[in-house]
């Protein structure tokens, strides 16, 4: 700093402040701060406020929340509405520190606890001095602060007053307060207020205006504007905007598809604090061809620790399988338990399956049945199905096939898996009188919904004529549907139909092809039939060596006829 500037600062602090502002405008930030600090030390209120801002923003000096708050407190105590408003915001964020000693110094405070009472007092002082920012802060405290302090109607009035004065934060708060009223006729006004805040560069307003533009709420649909606004908000550090931009790039919606850029934005969103993004990054690592489960676990943990239930479930799966982390059944169960207790339906089902396999803790059975029971009683059909399974297996409740049938029947009105299970119970006479005709109707509903086991069960009933007319052609069609989905039993059945010419033309080559497909999937009787075909050359050339291999595999699966074939060879 020049000698003249030092002398000016020492003897004429007001002039020093003006000179500091000039230096700051010309980019000489360190020199500007030095002069500003001299003026602040001499008691110039505006200089104290500016020094506080410099410390908070790291302008010309290393950033320090404690020093920033200390200087803002000095200015606020001397009536600066700007300092009062900014200090109120720091109190809300838990960054104002704790006052210590007669000089108003601040101790370091890592707890970052919000002080809404102090914030409200400061915001009211700023508001009384005409600060629109102070008015917006009062609105925020009354709408988002502790429940005991909330007064939504009063908050609405403060936001409206702040917005009328042109405060961007007030415009945004007023828009959100209007949206709370859920009045469709206010949509255009809401959009207008959000736009005013967005025009001032508020990242949250940019993000909200992007949403409104994308979906045409209060403004015409404008996808080009939406993607531009998402990007602008994302570049300004808004985590939700970064997440939305990442999705758009990955999916090719709003913008041209660019998976690499999308994944980069997804990571930025996760690091900025968006838990959905952290979960999605974990999914990217777990789902890529290299399967980096260790890295996936890191991101799942980040999201799970923030309360993201699907991430907790995914992390539990890694602990239960030992992928990417040391296998730890207790930790896996703990994570599932926490997600399930928070209402995650998939985790409740996973925990139930874990208990059925002998895992978890004794109380888990009761918890699982309780969750399903509460949801089922309120009309949740998936929960009704799971509650029925609890009664069928005695999971957390006394085993009761009649009650199992009751709940599964209720779920069958809308859950395909329940339709299949209910058909099985009707077929077997579990919990009710057996009824083959009714069972066939429910198998048909489940098969139509794509339940592969139901397609096979219905095909068997059509083949045997149980519960209705016999139809070999329809049976063959259903077996082929199930086979296309990878069902080994259906593949074996098609092979048998081609071998006998039932429902299809007699075709030994086709029969061998289907027997081979089922055999490769571990179907013991298909392995027997493939061994016979290759041994005897039924569909063409003989291959005794291959035949023996398949017969041995069938015998290893307990197929006695295969053992007999080998013994007689």
Phi, psi and omega per residue, in radians:
X1 nan 2.383 -3.103
X2 -1.130 2.649 -3.128
X3 -1.036 -0.696 -3.132
X4 -1.074 -0.702 3.121
X5 -1.132 -0.669 3.124
X6 -1.095 -0.793 -3.132
X7 -1.126 -0.704 3.114
X8 -1.062 -0.777 -3.130
X9 -1.106 -0.666 -3.075
X10 -1.238 -0.701 -2.996
X11 -1.859 -0.337 -3.130
X12 -2.374 1.337 -3.042
X13 -1.053 -0.615 3.135
X14 -1.120 -0.723 3.092
X15 -1.163 -0.612 3.112
X16 -1.076 -0.669 3.124
X17 -1.128 -0.765 3.132
X18 -1.094 -0.711 3.123
X19 -1.143 -0.664 3.120
X20 -1.089 -0.694 3.134
X21 -1.137 -0.703 3.096
X22 -1.079 -0.788 3.135
X23 -1.104 -0.695 3.134
X24 -1.118 -0.752 -3.138
X25 -1.120 -0.471 -3.134
X26 -1.595 0.055 3.069
X27 1.576 0.075 -3.137
X28 -1.607 1.256 -2.900
X29 -1.217 -0.745 -3.115
X30 -1.117 -0.752 3.112
X31 -1.124 -0.702 3.140
X32 -1.076 -0.767 -3.117
X33 -1.110 -0.719 -3.121
X34 -1.026 -0.788 3.108
X35 -1.173 -0.699 -3.123
X36 -1.102 -0.680 3.136
X37 -1.133 -0.642 3.096
X38 -1.104 -0.779 3.139
X39 -1.137 -0.676 3.130
X40 -1.142 -0.742 3.119
X41 -1.110 -0.455 3.122
X42 -1.451 -0.014 3.048
X43 1.710 0.158 3.096
X44 -1.278 2.018 -3.007
X45 -1.072 -0.802 -3.126
X46 -1.072 -0.640 3.117
X47 -1.147 -0.693 3.104
X48 -1.075 -0.743 3.100
X49 -1.080 -0.785 -3.109
X50 -1.175 -0.668 3.091
X51 -1.091 -0.742 3.078
X52 -1.007 -0.766 3.104
X53 -1.084 -0.737 3.141
X54 -1.038 -0.749 3.125
X55 -1.143 -0.698 -3.125
X56 -1.166 -0.663 -3.048
X57 -1.668 -0.145 -3.099
X58 1.199 0.643 -3.111
X59 -1.669 1.838 3.123
X60 1.371 0.042 -3.098
X61 -2.759 2.602 3.086
X62 -1.016 2.421 -3.089
X63 -1.135 2.517 3.120
X64 -2.741 1.952 3.112
X65 -1.121 -0.685 -3.088
X66 -1.145 -0.767 3.115
X67 -1.198 -0.680 3.105
X68 -1.044 -0.816 3.138
X69 -1.126 -0.644 -3.137
X70 -1.074 -0.797 -3.131
X71 -1.260 -0.620 3.079
X72 -1.126 -0.672 3.118
X73 -1.065 -0.731 3.117
X74 -1.037 -0.816 -3.123
X75 -1.179 -0.689 -3.133
X76 -1.116 -0.723 3.141
X77 -1.127 -0.353 3.125
X78 -1.793 0.283 2.941
X79 1.645 0.214 3.124
X80 -1.331 1.970 -3.138
X81 -1.131 -0.582 3.106
X82 -1.124 -0.749 3.121
X83 -1.175 -0.693 3.128
X84 -1.079 -0.757 -3.127
X85 -1.161 -0.769 -3.118
X86 -1.192 -0.672 3.111
X87 -1.162 -0.618 3.070
X88 -1.067 -0.727 3.111
X89 -1.104 -0.673 3.097
X90 -1.141 -0.650 3.098
X91 -1.095 -0.706 3.118
X92 -1.121 -0.706 -3.110
X93 -1.390 -0.098 -3.108
X94 1.308 0.483 -3.078
X95 -2.022 0.153 -3.084
X96 -1.458 -0.203 3.125
X97 1.295 -2.990 -3.136
X98 -2.084 2.280 -3.138
X99 -1.187 2.410 -3.080
X100 -2.532 2.131 3.052
X101 1.469 2.949 -3.056
X102 -1.269 -0.293 -3.105
X103 -1.516 -0.057 3.139
X104 1.307 0.415 3.105
X105 -1.266 2.843 -3.106
X106 -2.070 2.362 3.002
X107 -1.349 2.752 3.016
X108 -1.252 2.324 -3.092
X109 -2.366 1.857 -3.088
X110 -1.537 -0.034 -3.066
X111 -1.286 -0.475 3.141
X112 0.911 0.837 3.109
X113 -1.519 2.301 3.115
X114 -1.205 2.532 3.075
X115 -2.179 1.496 -3.063
X116 -1.256 -0.484 3.128
X117 -1.144 -0.851 3.096
X118 -1.121 -0.677 -3.137
X119 -1.076 -0.760 -3.128
X120 -1.131 -0.706 3.118
X121 -1.084 -0.787 3.129
X122 -1.158 -0.734 -3.129
X123 -1.120 -0.656 3.112
X124 -1.145 -0.707 3.100
X125 -1.080 -0.759 3.128
X126 -1.118 -0.726 3.141
X127 -1.101 -0.734 3.128
X128 -1.078 -0.441 3.101
X129 -1.562 0.103 3.076
X130 1.650 0.222 -3.109
X131 -1.375 2.037 3.079
X132 -1.183 -0.541 3.081
X133 -1.136 -0.700 3.079
X134 -1.063 -0.698 3.105
X135 -1.098 -0.734 3.117
X136 -1.113 -0.671 3.128
X137 -1.146 -0.673 3.072
X138 -1.068 -0.767 3.097
X139 -1.017 -0.730 -3.136
X140 -1.127 -0.805 -3.104
X141 -1.097 -0.718 -3.108
X142 -1.288 -0.303 -3.139
X143 -1.847 -0.491 -3.049
X144 -2.104 -0.113 -3.105
X145 -1.299 -2.949 3.109
X146 -0.965 2.596 -3.065
X147 -0.958 -0.653 -3.107
X148 -1.123 -0.384 -3.100
X149 -1.705 -0.145 -2.983
X150 -1.310 2.450 3.050
X151 -2.679 1.597 -2.983
X152 -1.127 -0.620 3.129
X153 -1.164 -0.763 3.104
X154 -1.141 -0.691 3.110
X155 -1.035 -0.736 3.134
X156 -1.008 -0.764 -3.141
X157 -1.123 -0.723 3.123
X158 -1.165 -0.714 3.091
X159 -1.079 -0.753 -3.117
X160 -1.091 -0.736 3.123
X161 -1.111 -0.747 3.137
X162 -1.146 -0.734 3.129
X163 -1.109 -0.699 3.134
X164 -1.085 -0.480 3.116
X165 -1.490 -0.021 3.065
X166 1.560 0.213 3.140
X167 -1.307 2.142 -3.119
X168 -0.994 -0.745 3.123
X169 -1.128 -0.615 3.081
X170 -1.152 -0.709 3.104
X171 -1.061 -0.781 -3.139
X172 -1.137 -0.804 3.128
X173 -1.084 -0.699 3.131
X174 -1.132 -0.707 3.109
X175 -1.074 -0.785 -3.136
X176 -1.174 -0.605 3.106
X177 -1.193 -0.686 3.062
X178 -1.109 -0.702 -3.137
X179 -1.099 -0.581 3.125
X180 -1.054 -0.501 -3.103
X181 -1.289 -0.279 3.096
X182 0.929 0.898 3.092
X183 -1.942 1.882 -3.066
X184 -0.937 -0.567 -3.106
X185 -1.198 -0.206 -3.132
X186 -1.632 -0.002 -3.027
X187 -1.062 -0.725 -3.134
X188 -1.123 -0.693 3.138
X189 -1.197 -0.680 3.091
X190 -1.028 -0.829 -3.138
X191 -1.077 -0.670 -3.134
X192 -1.128 -0.737 3.130
X193 -1.179 -0.698 3.089
X194 -1.087 -0.696 3.138
X195 -1.111 -0.691 3.112
X196 -1.047 -0.737 3.121
X197 -1.213 -0.663 3.130
X198 -1.161 -0.660 3.125
X199 -1.087 -0.411 3.097
X200 -1.522 -0.025 3.057
X201 1.573 0.202 3.121
X202 -1.180 2.111 -3.085
X203 -0.992 -0.732 -3.140
X204 -1.108 -0.686 3.116
X205 -1.166 -0.695 3.081
X206 -1.041 -0.747 -3.139
X207 -1.133 -0.802 -3.124
X208 -1.155 -0.668 3.106
X209 -1.146 -0.586 3.061
X210 -1.085 -0.760 3.115
X211 -1.086 -0.809 3.137
X212 -1.067 -0.705 -3.138
X213 -1.219 -0.633 -3.140
X214 -1.162 -0.688 -3.032
X215 -1.810 -0.017 3.091
X216 1.193 0.732 3.131
X217 -1.781 1.905 -3.139
X218 1.384 -0.190 3.093
X219 -2.483 2.778 3.067
X220 -1.125 2.627 3.057
X221 -1.044 2.255 -3.140
X222 -2.554 1.560 -3.056
X223 -1.180 -0.579 3.117
X224 -1.134 -0.759 3.098
X225 -1.149 -0.652 -3.133
X226 -1.057 -0.854 -3.116
X227 -1.167 -0.596 3.097
X228 -1.151 -0.724 -3.132
X229 -1.224 -0.700 3.069
X230 -1.017 -0.771 -3.115
X231 -1.149 -0.737 -3.132
X232 -1.109 -0.751 3.106
X233 -1.141 -0.696 3.132
X234 -1.101 -0.763 -3.134
X235 -1.164 -0.351 3.079
X236 -1.640 0.247 2.996
X237 1.544 0.213 -3.134
X238 -1.392 1.997 -2.997
X239 -1.087 -0.739 -3.126
X240 -1.163 -0.627 3.087
X241 -1.177 -0.685 3.087
X242 -1.077 -0.713 3.124
X243 -1.134 -0.782 -3.122
X244 -1.156 -0.690 3.102
X245 -1.136 -0.703 3.108
X246 -1.044 -0.804 3.121
X247 -1.070 -0.739 -3.131
X248 -1.074 -0.727 -3.138
X249 -1.224 -0.684 -3.135
X250 -1.211 -0.709 -3.066
X251 -1.570 -0.259 -3.092
X252 1.320 0.459 3.073
X253 -1.768 2.458 -3.089
X254 1.246 -0.667 -3.108
X255 -2.292 2.896 3.063
X256 -1.118 2.468 -3.095
X257 -1.107 2.314 3.109
X258 -2.660 1.541 -3.034
X259 -1.080 -0.643 -3.112
X260 -1.129 -0.844 3.109
X261 -1.134 -0.649 3.124
X262 -1.073 -0.758 3.131
X263 -1.166 -0.614 3.109
X264 -1.122 -0.761 3.111
X265 -1.177 -0.592 3.119
X266 -1.096 -0.714 3.114
X267 -1.160 -0.712 3.116
X268 -1.069 -0.744 3.127
X269 -1.091 -0.721 3.138
X270 -1.118 -0.758 -3.134
X271 -1.215 -0.444 3.104
X272 -1.378 -0.234 3.057
X273 2.072 0.086 3.123
X274 -1.392 1.993 -3.040
X275 -1.252 -0.554 3.074
X276 -1.086 -0.675 3.119
X277 -1.167 -0.719 3.114
X278 -1.047 -0.725 3.103
X279 -1.110 -0.756 -3.123
X280 -1.157 -0.628 3.073
X281 -1.096 -0.733 3.058
X282 -1.024 -0.729 3.118
X283 -1.118 -0.644 3.115
X284 -1.100 -0.762 3.137
X285 -1.207 -0.678 -3.118
X286 -1.279 -0.463 -3.040
X287 -1.751 -0.116 -3.123
X288 -1.336 2.861 -3.075
X289 -1.008 -0.519 -3.124
X290 -1.377 -0.289 3.100
X291 0.888 1.155 3.140
X292 -1.511 1.427 -3.062
X293 -1.203 -0.531 3.135
X294 -1.110 -0.785 3.113
X295 -1.193 -0.670 3.095
X296 -1.026 -0.737 -3.126
X297 -1.066 -0.658 3.130
X298 -1.052 -0.789 -3.120
X299 -1.292 -0.679 3.064
X300 -1.028 -0.738 -3.134
X301 -1.077 -0.745 3.135
X302 -1.005 -0.794 -3.126
X303 -1.275 -0.723 -3.113
X304 -1.094 -0.692 3.136
X305 -1.124 -0.387 3.111
X306 -1.628 0.131 3.063
X307 1.642 0.222 -3.138
X308 -1.373 1.944 -3.005
X309 -1.184 -0.805 3.097
X310 -1.047 -0.584 3.100
X311 -1.177 -0.698 3.095
X312 -1.083 -0.698 3.123
X313 -1.142 -0.762 3.139
X314 -1.114 -0.724 3.120
X315 -1.145 -0.664 3.090
X316 -1.042 -0.717 3.129
X317 -1.059 -0.680 3.120
X318 -1.161 -0.719 3.121
X319 -1.174 -0.631 -3.127
X320 -1.251 -0.532 -3.116
X321 -1.681 -0.314 -3.093
X322 1.354 0.393 3.106
X323 -1.575 2.052 3.081
X324 1.408 -0.242 3.110
X325 -2.471 2.847 3.066
X326 -1.144 2.354 -3.116
X327 -1.047 2.239 -3.073
X328 -2.624 1.629 -3.085
X329 -1.092 -0.603 -3.131
X330 -1.160 -0.762 3.119
X331 -1.162 -0.703 3.093
X332 -1.045 -0.791 3.125
X333 -1.136 -0.681 3.137
X334 -1.074 -0.766 3.134
X335 -1.136 -0.760 3.096
X336 -1.076 -0.716 -3.110
X337 -1.088 -0.755 -3.126
X338 -1.147 -0.779 3.134
X339 -1.159 -0.697 -3.141
X340 -1.133 -0.729 -3.141
X341 -1.136 -0.429 3.111
X342 -1.490 0.013 3.055
X343 1.775 0.088 3.134
X344 -1.266 1.938 -3.022
X345 -1.085 -0.744 -3.112
X346 -1.090 -0.655 3.121
X347 -1.200 -0.615 3.080
X348 -1.081 -0.755 3.119
X349 -1.146 -0.753 3.133
X350 -1.074 -0.720 3.134
X351 -1.154 -0.671 3.090
X352 -1.074 -0.770 3.118
X353 -1.134 -0.644 3.110
X354 -1.094 -0.734 3.123
X355 -1.140 -0.727 3.125
X356 -1.075 -0.516 3.125
X357 -1.516 0.095 3.086
X358 1.651 0.156 -3.136
X359 -1.713 -2.986 3.123
X360 1.285 -2.861 -3.139
X361 -2.028 2.812 -3.111
X362 -0.947 -0.690 -3.104
X363 -1.226 -0.298 -3.104
X364 -1.078 -0.640 -3.140
X365 -1.029 -0.810 -3.117
X366 -1.154 -0.716 -3.141
X367 -1.080 -0.820 -3.111
X368 -1.043 -0.858 -3.140
X369 -1.077 -0.659 3.119
X370 -1.129 -0.774 3.112
X371 -1.046 -0.848 -3.114
X372 -1.119 -0.683 -3.121
X373 -1.113 -0.769 -3.128
X374 -1.111 -0.771 -3.123
X375 -1.233 -0.676 -3.134
X376 -1.115 -0.687 -3.125
X377 -1.153 -0.421 3.125
X378 -1.611 0.131 3.030
X379 1.778 0.101 3.126
X380 -1.329 1.950 -3.045
X381 -1.242 -0.610 3.097
X382 -1.121 -0.729 3.095
X383 -1.130 -0.645 3.103
X384 -1.066 -0.717 3.107
X385 -1.096 -0.812 -3.128
X386 -1.157 -0.607 3.071
X387 -1.141 -0.689 3.076
X388 -1.046 -0.705 3.104
X389 -1.146 -0.607 3.081
X390 -1.072 -0.783 3.117
X391 -1.177 -0.626 -3.132
X392 -1.167 -0.567 -3.068
X393 -1.854 -0.030 -3.099
X394 1.187 0.649 -3.101
X395 -1.612 1.788 3.120
X396 1.349 -0.077 3.116
X397 -2.467 2.898 3.067
X398 -1.218 2.354 -3.138
X399 -1.036 2.233 -3.064
X400 -2.648 1.751 -3.065
X401 -1.160 -0.558 3.132
X402 -1.169 -0.775 3.106
X403 -1.204 -0.581 3.057
X404 -1.056 -0.814 3.140
X405 -1.095 -0.656 -3.141
X406 -1.055 -0.862 -3.075
X407 -1.285 -0.641 3.128
X408 -1.194 -0.632 3.080
X409 -1.103 -0.697 3.110
X410 -1.123 -0.746 -3.136
X411 -1.178 -0.512 -3.075
X412 -1.096 -0.299 3.108
X413 -1.148 -0.323 -3.107
X414 -2.578 -0.010 -3.095
X415 -2.082 2.053 -3.033
X416 -1.068 -0.735 3.133
X417 -1.068 -0.612 3.108
X418 -1.205 -0.616 3.094
X419 -1.054 -0.749 3.117
X420 -1.141 -0.808 -3.114
X421 -1.124 -0.692 3.124
X422 -1.126 -0.691 3.089
X423 -1.077 -0.722 3.113
X424 -1.081 -0.722 -3.138
X425 -1.169 -0.676 3.065
X426 -1.125 -0.706 -3.123
X427 -1.140 -0.710 -3.069
X428 -1.580 -0.191 -3.090
X429 1.248 0.652 3.125
X430 -1.682 2.063 3.123
X431 1.400 0.002 -3.124
X432 -2.929 2.984 3.090
X433 -1.230 2.452 3.113
X434 -1.101 2.465 -3.137
X435 -2.604 1.681 -3.053
X436 -1.138 -0.672 -3.119
X437 -1.136 -0.787 3.120
X438 -1.163 -0.672 3.108
X439 -1.048 -0.740 -3.126
X440 -1.095 -0.669 3.123
X441 -1.114 -0.701 3.141
X442 -1.283 -0.617 3.029
X443 -1.051 -0.677 -3.123
X444 -1.120 -0.730 3.114
X445 -1.114 -0.790 -3.125
X446 -1.168 -0.681 3.116
X447 -1.108 -0.712 3.109
X448 -1.119 -0.440 3.113
X449 -1.512 0.032 3.062
X450 1.647 0.190 3.101
X451 -1.330 1.953 -2.997
X452 -1.107 -0.766 3.136
X453 -1.076 -0.574 3.097
X454 -1.201 -0.645 3.088
X455 -1.069 -0.733 3.131
X456 -1.172 -0.784 -3.131
X457 -1.096 -0.729 3.119
X458 -1.164 -0.694 3.110
X459 -1.060 -0.714 3.121
X460 -1.118 -0.685 3.122
X461 -1.188 -0.659 3.089
X462 -1.162 -0.666 3.137
X463 -1.168 -0.731 -3.085
X464 -1.538 -0.233 -3.098
X465 1.322 0.378 3.119
X466 -1.460 2.328 3.099
X467 1.359 0.121 3.141
X468 2.886 -2.877 -3.098
X469 -1.205 2.656 3.074
X470 -1.471 2.428 3.102
X471 -2.604 1.753 -3.117
X472 -1.183 -0.638 -3.132
X473 -1.128 -0.798 3.123
X474 -1.135 -0.641 3.112
X475 -1.098 -0.805 3.137
X476 -1.059 -0.704 3.137
X477 -1.065 -0.780 -3.126
X478 -1.206 -0.682 3.090
X479 -1.045 -0.692 3.138
X480 -1.162 -0.655 3.091
X481 -1.053 -0.828 -3.126
X482 -1.175 -0.649 3.119
X483 -1.104 -0.672 3.123
X484 -1.088 -0.427 3.107
X485 -1.568 0.065 3.071
X486 1.649 0.247 -3.112
X487 -1.375 1.970 -3.065
X488 -1.123 -0.681 3.131
X489 -1.082 -0.668 3.108
X490 -1.173 -0.663 3.096
X491 -1.079 -0.754 3.106
X492 -1.088 -0.736 -3.126
X493 -1.103 -0.706 3.114
X494 -1.112 -0.729 3.083
X495 -0.996 -0.759 3.133
X496 -1.130 -0.655 3.119
X497 -1.159 -0.726 3.110
X498 -1.169 -0.581 -3.134
X499 -1.165 -0.586 -3.082
X500 -1.831 -0.121 -3.141
X501 1.221 0.615 -3.137
X502 -1.806 2.023 -3.135
X503 1.372 -0.183 3.091
X504 -2.517 2.934 3.098
X505 -1.257 2.536 3.071
X506 -1.045 2.191 -3.057
X507 -2.767 1.729 -3.084
X508 -1.180 -0.588 3.117
X509 -1.127 -0.763 3.100
X510 -1.122 -0.673 3.117
X511 -1.056 -0.808 -3.129
X512 -1.107 -0.665 3.137
X513 -1.062 -0.765 -3.119
X514 -1.281 -0.640 3.056
X515 -1.068 -0.699 3.141
X516 -1.131 -0.730 3.139
X517 -1.079 -0.748 3.133
X518 -1.225 -0.673 -3.134
X519 -1.075 -0.714 -3.142
X520 -1.140 -0.360 3.104
X521 -1.679 0.212 3.017
X522 1.559 0.252 3.140
X523 -1.373 1.989 -3.024
X524 -1.038 -0.827 -3.109
X525 -1.226 -0.513 3.046
X526 -1.178 -0.654 3.076
X527 -1.103 -0.693 3.067
X528 -1.051 -0.854 -3.092
X529 -1.152 -0.682 3.121
X530 -1.135 -0.711 3.078
X531 -1.038 -0.750 3.118
X532 -1.107 -0.794 -3.120
X533 -1.048 -0.778 -3.112
X534 -1.254 -0.593 3.134
X535 -1.190 -0.693 -3.033
X536 -1.763 -0.132 -3.124
X537 1.172 0.630 -3.067
X538 -1.081 -0.675 -3.098
X539 -1.800 0.115 -3.115
X540 2.716 -2.294 -3.073
X541 -1.228 2.554 3.037
X542 -1.386 2.655 3.075
X543 -2.587 1.412 -3.052
X544 -1.005 -0.677 -3.107
X545 -1.114 -0.841 3.121
X546 -1.145 -0.651 3.130
X547 -1.034 -0.764 -3.112
X548 -1.108 -0.695 3.132
X549 -1.022 -0.808 -3.087
X550 -1.238 -0.625 3.089
X551 -1.152 -0.674 3.111
X552 -1.132 -0.678 3.100
X553 -1.124 -0.720 3.124
X554 -1.125 -0.739 3.138
X555 -1.098 -0.672 3.126
X556 -1.118 -0.401 3.105
X557 -1.579 0.081 3.057
X558 1.583 0.254 3.111
X559 -1.434 1.867 -3.031
X560 -1.103 -0.630 -3.123
X561 -1.074 -0.557 3.104
X562 -1.189 -0.713 3.090
X563 -1.085 -0.697 3.111
X564 -1.112 -0.726 3.140
X565 -1.078 -0.742 -3.124
X566 -1.185 -0.674 -3.134
X567 -1.163 -0.555 -3.112
X568 -1.565 -0.061 -3.095
X569 -1.287 nan nan
